[in-house]
């Protein structure tokens, strides 16, 4: 099965369309949360992912936009965008976001946004954190997002390490792995191109990829919709 691993699309429709076009024919799309928040097109992004029957889990921005709760946990620009999104989304769309599950198990993978210790909020940036999640999991592998930085942590025995990623080169999931495909809509690793990964469940490999997209068009939409200008500016530098 060919699976597109996406996370943190953040209402960036132009980036999502570029990624789906670059990914080509896939058997499934798994989204590790934060479908909305920050960007200009929350309804269109949600509609496109639902139309493609994407499997989604809840991110912090999804729950805040869906329920209106937890906004005190956000920085002022993020909170401003969540409030705008709530006003643009229909009641039905808010209900869909509010009802997203914190985790999903599919075959040999468990999906979450942050971690399995704290599915919505933990930022997994260290091998120790990754190890904690992989130990809790009842599947060999996990996929997460939230940091907006692509990463693979590999755990064999007592040792968990951060694996070096090379874009375009298949990486074998030959031990227990935590795979973060990075962010489609707001990368924070210094590369503004949309980040995603392709999983091959037959060969058990994951391949990280970048898709260039029209950043200026997303920036124009962010400004036109009256969102904080910094949310447009950061896209150009990938932070
Ligand atoms: Zn995010």
py3Dmol code that shows the C-alpha trace and the ligand (Angstrom):
import py3Dmol

protein = """\
ATOM      1  CA  UNK A   1       0.000   0.000   0.000  1.00  0.00           C
ATOM      2  CA  UNK A   2       1.262   3.468  -0.929  1.00  0.00           C
ATOM      3  CA  UNK A   3       0.372   5.943   1.797  1.00  0.00           C
ATOM      4  CA  UNK A   4       0.902   9.706   1.751  1.00  0.00           C
ATOM      5  CA  UNK A   5       1.922  10.868   5.235  1.00  0.00           C
ATOM      6  CA  UNK A   6       0.881  14.466   5.801  1.00  0.00           C
ATOM      7  CA  UNK A   7       0.794  16.669   8.872  1.00  0.00           C
ATOM      8  CA  UNK A   8       0.268  20.279   9.852  1.00  0.00           C
ATOM      9  CA  UNK A   9      -1.400  21.340   6.614  1.00  0.00           C
ATOM     10  CA  UNK A  10      -2.590  24.412   8.525  1.00  0.00           C
ATOM     11  CA  UNK A  11      -5.228  25.606   6.057  1.00  0.00           C
ATOM     12  CA  UNK A  12      -2.649  26.074   3.294  1.00  0.00           C
ATOM     13  CA  UNK A  13      -4.653  24.854   0.285  1.00  0.00           C
ATOM     14  CA  UNK A  14      -2.017  25.823  -2.304  1.00  0.00           C
ATOM     15  CA  UNK A  15       0.601  23.721  -0.506  1.00  0.00           C
ATOM     16  CA  UNK A  16      -1.791  20.781  -0.029  1.00  0.00           C
ATOM     17  CA  UNK A  17      -2.724  20.750  -3.712  1.00  0.00           C
ATOM     18  CA  UNK A  18       0.967  20.777  -4.684  1.00  0.00           C
ATOM     19  CA  UNK A  19       1.695  17.855  -2.347  1.00  0.00           C
ATOM     20  CA  UNK A  20      -1.242  15.762  -3.558  1.00  0.00           C
ATOM     21  CA  UNK A  21      -0.246  16.390  -7.180  1.00  0.00           C
ATOM     22  CA  UNK A  22       3.388  15.453  -6.477  1.00  0.00           C
ATOM     23  CA  UNK A  23       2.402  12.356  -4.484  1.00  0.00           C
ATOM     24  CA  UNK A  24       0.387  11.030  -7.432  1.00  0.00           C
ATOM     25  CA  UNK A  25      -1.757   7.903  -7.081  1.00  0.00           C
ATOM     26  CA  UNK A  26      -1.928   6.735  -3.466  1.00  0.00           C
ATOM     27  CA  UNK A  27      -3.949   4.065  -1.667  1.00  0.00           C
ATOM     28  CA  UNK A  28      -4.415   6.159   1.467  1.00  0.00           C
ATOM     29  CA  UNK A  29      -3.716   9.552   3.013  1.00  0.00           C
ATOM     30  CA  UNK A  30      -2.926   9.742   6.722  1.00  0.00           C
ATOM     31  CA  UNK A  31      -2.960  13.183   8.342  1.00  0.00           C
ATOM     32  CA  UNK A  32      -1.318  13.620  11.749  1.00  0.00           C
ATOM     33  CA  UNK A  33      -3.306  16.676  12.803  1.00  0.00           C
ATOM     34  CA  UNK A  34      -3.426  20.456  12.536  1.00  0.00           C
ATOM     35  CA  UNK A  35      -5.410  20.482   9.337  1.00  0.00           C
ATOM     36  CA  UNK A  36      -6.531  24.027  10.228  1.00  0.00           C
ATOM     37  CA  UNK A  37      -4.974  26.987  12.071  1.00  0.00           C
ATOM     38  CA  UNK A  38      -2.619  29.740  10.791  1.00  0.00           C
ATOM     39  CA  UNK A  39      -3.538  29.611   7.078  1.00  0.00           C
ATOM     40  CA  UNK A  40      -6.131  31.196   4.791  1.00  0.00           C
ATOM     41  CA  UNK A  41      -8.277  28.240   3.615  1.00  0.00           C
ATOM     42  CA  UNK A  42      -9.490  26.029   6.503  1.00  0.00           C
ATOM     43  CA  UNK A  43     -12.810  24.977   4.897  1.00  0.00           C
ATOM     44  CA  UNK A  44     -11.288  24.153   1.511  1.00  0.00           C
ATOM     45  CA  UNK A  45      -8.452  22.140   3.051  1.00  0.00           C
ATOM     46  CA  UNK A  46     -10.857  20.173   5.253  1.00  0.00           C
ATOM     47  CA  UNK A  47     -13.178  19.553   2.284  1.00  0.00           C
ATOM     48  CA  UNK A  48     -10.346  18.336   0.051  1.00  0.00           C
ATOM     49  CA  UNK A  49      -9.014  15.927   2.682  1.00  0.00           C
ATOM     50  CA  UNK A  50     -12.502  14.594   3.404  1.00  0.00           C
ATOM     51  CA  UNK A  51     -13.132  14.158  -0.335  1.00  0.00           C
ATOM     52  CA  UNK A  52      -9.895  12.150  -0.573  1.00  0.00           C
ATOM     53  CA  UNK A  53     -11.052  10.043   2.430  1.00  0.00           C
ATOM     54  CA  UNK A  54      -7.987  11.003   4.451  1.00  0.00           C
ATOM     55  CA  UNK A  55      -7.578   9.389   7.860  1.00  0.00           C
ATOM     56  CA  UNK A  56      -7.178  12.260  10.323  1.00  0.00           C
ATOM     57  CA  UNK A  57      -6.321  12.658  13.995  1.00  0.00           C
ATOM     58  CA  UNK A  58      -6.783  15.727  16.187  1.00  0.00           C
ATOM     59  CA  UNK A  59      -4.162  18.463  16.474  1.00  0.00           C
ATOM     60  CA  UNK A  60      -4.187  21.292  18.999  1.00  0.00           C
ATOM     61  CA  UNK A  61      -5.352  23.772  16.352  1.00  0.00           C
ATOM     62  CA  UNK A  62      -8.120  21.425  15.135  1.00  0.00           C
ATOM     63  CA  UNK A  63      -9.556  21.032  18.638  1.00  0.00           C
ATOM     64  CA  UNK A  64      -9.299  24.750  19.399  1.00  0.00           C
ATOM     65  CA  UNK A  65     -11.034  25.654  16.121  1.00  0.00           C
ATOM     66  CA  UNK A  66     -13.634  22.959  16.626  1.00  0.00           C
ATOM     67  CA  UNK A  67     -14.471  23.631  20.261  1.00  0.00           C
ATOM     68  CA  UNK A  68     -13.290  27.196  20.989  1.00  0.00           C
ATOM     69  CA  UNK A  69     -11.524  25.829  24.069  1.00  0.00           C
ATOM     70  CA  UNK A  70      -7.870  25.919  25.106  1.00  0.00           C
ATOM     71  CA  UNK A  71      -7.058  29.211  23.366  1.00  0.00           C
ATOM     72  CA  UNK A  72      -5.032  30.368  26.389  1.00  0.00           C
ATOM     73  CA  UNK A  73      -2.422  27.745  25.381  1.00  0.00           C
ATOM     74  CA  UNK A  74      -1.743  29.539  22.058  1.00  0.00           C
ATOM     75  CA  UNK A  75       0.500  32.488  21.222  1.00  0.00           C
ATOM     76  CA  UNK A  76      -1.464  35.625  20.242  1.00  0.00           C
ATOM     77  CA  UNK A  77      -1.080  35.185  16.439  1.00  0.00           C
ATOM     78  CA  UNK A  78      -2.082  31.515  16.551  1.00  0.00           C
ATOM     79  CA  UNK A  79      -5.059  32.331  18.779  1.00  0.00           C
ATOM     80  CA  UNK A  80      -6.142  35.134  16.430  1.00  0.00           C
ATOM     81  CA  UNK A  81      -6.109  32.704  13.489  1.00  0.00           C
ATOM     82  CA  UNK A  82      -8.089  30.082  15.434  1.00  0.00           C
ATOM     83  CA  UNK A  83     -10.761  32.684  16.251  1.00  0.00           C
ATOM     84  CA  UNK A  84     -10.986  33.704  12.582  1.00  0.00           C
ATOM     85  CA  UNK A  85     -11.203  30.089  11.492  1.00  0.00           C
ATOM     86  CA  UNK A  86     -14.033  29.415  13.933  1.00  0.00           C
ATOM     87  CA  UNK A  87     -15.966  32.258  12.375  1.00  0.00           C
ATOM     88  CA  UNK A  88     -15.353  31.039   8.794  1.00  0.00           C
ATOM     89  CA  UNK A  89     -16.036  27.326   9.379  1.00  0.00           C
ATOM     90  CA  UNK A  90     -19.599  25.990   9.297  1.00  0.00           C
ATOM     91  CA  UNK A  91     -21.104  24.386  12.389  1.00  0.00           C
ATOM     92  CA  UNK A  92     -20.786  20.996  10.698  1.00  0.00           C
ATOM     93  CA  UNK A  93     -17.085  21.588   9.941  1.00  0.00           C
ATOM     94  CA  UNK A  94     -16.414  22.677  13.529  1.00  0.00           C
ATOM     95  CA  UNK A  95     -18.149  19.503  14.748  1.00  0.00           C
ATOM     96  CA  UNK A  96     -15.972  17.343  12.468  1.00  0.00           C
ATOM     97  CA  UNK A  97     -12.806  18.953  13.876  1.00  0.00           C
ATOM     98  CA  UNK A  98     -14.019  18.677  17.474  1.00  0.00           C
ATOM     99  CA  UNK A  99     -14.776  14.965  16.982  1.00  0.00           C
ATOM    100  CA  UNK A 100     -11.376  13.990  15.528  1.00  0.00           C
ATOM    101  CA  UNK A 101      -9.833  11.149  17.567  1.00  0.00           C
ATOM    102  CA  UNK A 102      -6.552  11.789  19.443  1.00  0.00           C
ATOM    103  CA  UNK A 103      -5.001   8.577  18.079  1.00  0.00           C
ATOM    104  CA  UNK A 104      -5.738   6.007  15.358  1.00  0.00           C
ATOM    105  CA  UNK A 105      -4.284   2.540  14.850  1.00  0.00           C
ATOM    106  CA  UNK A 106      -3.939   1.323  11.270  1.00  0.00           C
ATOM    107  CA  UNK A 107      -2.143  -1.966  10.683  1.00  0.00           C
ATOM    108  CA  UNK A 108       1.370  -1.638  12.099  1.00  0.00           C
ATOM    109  CA  UNK A 109       1.074   2.113  12.769  1.00  0.00           C
ATOM    110  CA  UNK A 110      -0.395   4.345  15.453  1.00  0.00           C
ATOM    111  CA  UNK A 111      -1.088   7.929  14.402  1.00  0.00           C
ATOM    112  CA  UNK A 112      -1.099  10.917  16.746  1.00  0.00           C
ATOM    113  CA  UNK A 113      -0.343  14.639  16.517  1.00  0.00           C
ATOM    114  CA  UNK A 114       2.122  15.163  19.385  1.00  0.00           C
ATOM    115  CA  UNK A 115       2.913  11.894  21.135  1.00  0.00           C
ATOM    116  CA  UNK A 116       1.197   8.961  22.769  1.00  0.00           C
ATOM    117  CA  UNK A 117       1.930  10.441  26.228  1.00  0.00           C
ATOM    118  CA  UNK A 118       0.162  13.628  25.237  1.00  0.00           C
ATOM    119  CA  UNK A 119      -1.473  13.156  21.822  1.00  0.00           C
ATOM    120  CA  UNK A 120      -2.310  16.806  21.315  1.00  0.00           C
ATOM    121  CA  UNK A 121       0.471  18.862  22.893  1.00  0.00           C
ATOM    122  CA  UNK A 122       3.853  17.105  23.400  1.00  0.00           C
ATOM    123  CA  UNK A 123       6.602  18.194  20.987  1.00  0.00           C
ATOM    124  CA  UNK A 124       8.779  15.114  20.394  1.00  0.00           C
ATOM    125  CA  UNK A 125      12.274  16.448  19.699  1.00  0.00           C
ATOM    126  CA  UNK A 126      14.524  13.990  21.540  1.00  0.00           C
ATOM    127  CA  UNK A 127      15.221  10.239  21.350  1.00  0.00           C
ATOM    128  CA  UNK A 128      14.052   9.817  24.973  1.00  0.00           C
ATOM    129  CA  UNK A 129      10.670  11.344  24.166  1.00  0.00           C
ATOM    130  CA  UNK A 130      10.366   9.205  21.043  1.00  0.00           C
ATOM    131  CA  UNK A 131      11.236   6.099  23.054  1.00  0.00           C
ATOM    132  CA  UNK A 132       8.479   6.871  25.568  1.00  0.00           C
ATOM    133  CA  UNK A 133       5.900   7.009  22.781  1.00  0.00           C
ATOM    134  CA  UNK A 134       7.135   3.865  21.029  1.00  0.00           C
ATOM    135  CA  UNK A 135       7.019   1.972  24.353  1.00  0.00           C
ATOM    136  CA  UNK A 136       3.393   2.921  24.950  1.00  0.00           C
ATOM    137  CA  UNK A 137       2.341   1.973  21.409  1.00  0.00           C
ATOM    138  CA  UNK A 138       0.739  -1.381  20.748  1.00  0.00           C
ATOM    139  CA  UNK A 139       1.940  -1.197  17.124  1.00  0.00           C
ATOM    140  CA  UNK A 140       5.597  -1.452  15.995  1.00  0.00           C
ATOM    141  CA  UNK A 141       5.569   2.028  14.453  1.00  0.00           C
ATOM    142  CA  UNK A 142       4.034   5.450  15.084  1.00  0.00           C
ATOM    143  CA  UNK A 143       3.516   8.575  12.987  1.00  0.00           C
ATOM    144  CA  UNK A 144       3.267  12.051  14.474  1.00  0.00           C
ATOM    145  CA  UNK A 145       3.600  15.733  13.589  1.00  0.00           C
ATOM    146  CA  UNK A 146       3.323  18.961  15.636  1.00  0.00           C
ATOM    147  CA  UNK A 147       7.001  20.025  15.468  1.00  0.00           C
ATOM    148  CA  UNK A 148       6.791  20.965  11.752  1.00  0.00           C
ATOM    149  CA  UNK A 149      10.245  19.383  11.335  1.00  0.00           C
ATOM    150  CA  UNK A 150      10.627  16.069   9.458  1.00  0.00           C
ATOM    151  CA  UNK A 151      12.195  13.361  11.618  1.00  0.00           C
ATOM    152  CA  UNK A 152      12.562   9.625  12.152  1.00  0.00           C
ATOM    153  CA  UNK A 153      13.424   8.123  15.515  1.00  0.00           C
ATOM    154  CA  UNK A 154      14.480   4.478  15.432  1.00  0.00           C
ATOM    155  CA  UNK A 155      14.275   2.271  18.498  1.00  0.00           C
ATOM    156  CA  UNK A 156      15.930  -1.132  18.812  1.00  0.00           C
ATOM    157  CA  UNK A 157      16.382  -2.658  22.212  1.00  0.00           C
ATOM    158  CA  UNK A 158      17.138   0.009  24.783  1.00  0.00           C
ATOM    159  CA  UNK A 159      18.590   2.409  22.222  1.00  0.00           C
ATOM    160  CA  UNK A 160      16.619   5.089  20.373  1.00  0.00           C
ATOM    161  CA  UNK A 161      18.330   7.352  17.849  1.00  0.00           C
ATOM    162  CA  UNK A 162      17.452  10.177  15.501  1.00  0.00           C
ATOM    163  CA  UNK A 163      17.944   8.896  11.953  1.00  0.00           C
ATOM    164  CA  UNK A 164      19.477  11.095   9.282  1.00  0.00           C
ATOM    165  CA  UNK A 165      16.934  11.811   6.585  1.00  0.00           C
ATOM    166  CA  UNK A 166      17.843  12.216   2.932  1.00  0.00           C
ATOM    167  CA  UNK A 167      15.019  13.532   0.753  1.00  0.00           C
ATOM    168  CA  UNK A 168      14.039  11.087  -1.984  1.00  0.00           C
ATOM    169  CA  UNK A 169      15.917   8.143  -0.473  1.00  0.00           C
ATOM    170  CA  UNK A 170      13.777   5.271   0.913  1.00  0.00           C
ATOM    171  CA  UNK A 171      14.453   4.540   4.569  1.00  0.00           C
ATOM    172  CA  UNK A 172      13.820   1.021   5.876  1.00  0.00           C
ATOM    173  CA  UNK A 173      11.487   0.739   8.863  1.00  0.00           C
ATOM    174  CA  UNK A 174      13.489  -2.259  10.090  1.00  0.00           C
ATOM    175  CA  UNK A 175      13.103  -1.481  13.796  1.00  0.00           C
ATOM    176  CA  UNK A 176      10.411   0.297  15.773  1.00  0.00           C
ATOM    177  CA  UNK A 177      10.160   3.802  14.268  1.00  0.00           C
ATOM    178  CA  UNK A 178       8.453   7.112  14.977  1.00  0.00           C
ATOM    179  CA  UNK A 179       7.964   8.957  11.682  1.00  0.00           C
ATOM    180  CA  UNK A 180       7.190  12.686  11.467  1.00  0.00           C
ATOM    181  CA  UNK A 181       6.700  13.820   7.844  1.00  0.00           C
ATOM    182  CA  UNK A 182       7.177  17.519   8.700  1.00  0.00           C
ATOM    183  CA  UNK A 183       4.642  20.191   7.805  1.00  0.00           C
ATOM    184  CA  UNK A 184       2.792  20.605   4.522  1.00  0.00           C
ATOM    185  CA  UNK A 185       1.547  24.111   5.201  1.00  0.00           C
ATOM    186  CA  UNK A 186       4.087  25.749   7.496  1.00  0.00           C
ATOM    187  CA  UNK A 187       7.535  24.059   7.483  1.00  0.00           C
ATOM    188  CA  UNK A 188       9.878  25.179  10.283  1.00  0.00           C
ATOM    189  CA  UNK A 189      13.151  23.582   9.223  1.00  0.00           C
ATOM    190  CA  UNK A 190      14.349  26.496   7.113  1.00  0.00           C
ATOM    191  CA  UNK A 191      13.071  25.057   3.820  1.00  0.00           C
ATOM    192  CA  UNK A 192       9.845  26.758   2.664  1.00  0.00           C
ATOM    193  CA  UNK A 193       8.824  23.871   0.351  1.00  0.00           C
ATOM    194  CA  UNK A 194       5.938  21.709   1.602  1.00  0.00           C
ATOM    195  CA  UNK A 195       7.190  18.652   3.515  1.00  0.00           C
ATOM    196  CA  UNK A 196       5.598  15.179   3.387  1.00  0.00           C
ATOM    197  CA  UNK A 197       6.532  11.499   3.190  1.00  0.00           C
ATOM    198  CA  UNK A 198       5.514   8.438   1.211  1.00  0.00           C
ATOM    199  CA  UNK A 199       5.091   5.178   3.085  1.00  0.00           C
ATOM    200  CA  UNK A 200       5.304   1.830   1.292  1.00  0.00           C
ATOM    201  CA  UNK A 201       3.769  -0.749   3.633  1.00  0.00           C
ATOM    202  CA  UNK A 202       4.803  -3.628   1.351  1.00  0.00           C
ATOM    203  CA  UNK A 203       8.508  -2.774   1.250  1.00  0.00           C
ATOM    204  CA  UNK A 204       8.230  -1.180   4.729  1.00  0.00           C
ATOM    205  CA  UNK A 205      10.055   1.957   3.688  1.00  0.00           C
ATOM    206  CA  UNK A 206       9.375   5.651   4.105  1.00  0.00           C
ATOM    207  CA  UNK A 207      10.621   8.313   1.683  1.00  0.00           C
ATOM    208  CA  UNK A 208      10.701  11.980   2.647  1.00  0.00           C
ATOM    209  CA  UNK A 209       9.909  14.530  -0.018  1.00  0.00           C
ATOM    210  CA  UNK A 210       9.546  18.287  -0.565  1.00  0.00           C
ATOM    211  CA  UNK A 211       7.041  19.894  -2.908  1.00  0.00           C
ATOM    212  CA  UNK A 212       7.625  23.481  -4.044  1.00  0.00           C
ATOM    213  CA  UNK A 213       4.419  25.527  -4.122  1.00  0.00           C
ATOM    214  CA  UNK A 214       3.325  29.104  -4.817  1.00  0.00           C
ATOM    215  CA  UNK A 215       4.206  30.589  -1.415  1.00  0.00           C
ATOM    216  CA  UNK A 216       3.378  34.114  -2.656  1.00  0.00           C
ATOM    217  CA  UNK A 217      -0.196  33.050  -3.447  1.00  0.00           C
ATOM    218  CA  UNK A 218      -0.736  31.670   0.073  1.00  0.00           C
ATOM    219  CA  UNK A 219       0.808  34.857   1.507  1.00  0.00           C
ATOM    220  CA  UNK A 220      -1.578  36.957  -0.623  1.00  0.00           C
ATOM    221  CA  UNK A 221      -4.576  34.974   0.681  1.00  0.00           C
ATOM    222  CA  UNK A 222      -3.410  35.293   4.318  1.00  0.00           C
ATOM    223  CA  UNK A 223      -3.191  39.078   3.964  1.00  0.00           C
ATOM    224  CA  UNK A 224      -6.457  39.333   2.001  1.00  0.00           C
ATOM    225  CA  UNK A 225      -8.311  37.425   4.718  1.00  0.00           C
ATOM    226  CA  UNK A 226      -6.995  39.745   7.447  1.00  0.00           C
ATOM    227  CA  UNK A 227      -4.867  37.215   9.337  1.00  0.00           C
ATOM    228  CA  UNK A 228      -1.769  38.471  11.234  1.00  0.00           C
ATOM    229  CA  UNK A 229       0.881  39.434   8.573  1.00  0.00           C
ATOM    230  CA  UNK A 230       3.606  37.457  10.373  1.00  0.00           C
ATOM    231  CA  UNK A 231       1.769  34.255   9.427  1.00  0.00           C
ATOM    232  CA  UNK A 232       2.409  35.170   5.769  1.00  0.00           C
ATOM    233  CA  UNK A 233       5.996  36.339   6.278  1.00  0.00           C
ATOM    234  CA  UNK A 234       7.211  33.199   8.039  1.00  0.00           C
ATOM    235  CA  UNK A 235       6.230  30.977   5.085  1.00  0.00           C
ATOM    236  CA  UNK A 236       8.893  32.545   2.866  1.00  0.00           C
ATOM    237  CA  UNK A 237      11.705  31.475   5.192  1.00  0.00           C
ATOM    238  CA  UNK A 238      10.290  28.166   6.358  1.00  0.00           C
ATOM    239  CA  UNK A 239       9.928  29.091   9.987  1.00  0.00           C
TER     240      UNK A 239
END
"""
ligand_1 = """\
1
ZN
Zn 1.002 22.596 13.728
"""
view = py3Dmol.view(width=600, height=400)
view.addModel(protein, "pdb")
view.setStyle({"model": 0}, {"cartoon": {"style": "trace"}})
view.addModel(ligand_1, "xyz")
view.setStyle({"model": 1}, {"stick": {}})
view.zoomTo()
view.show()
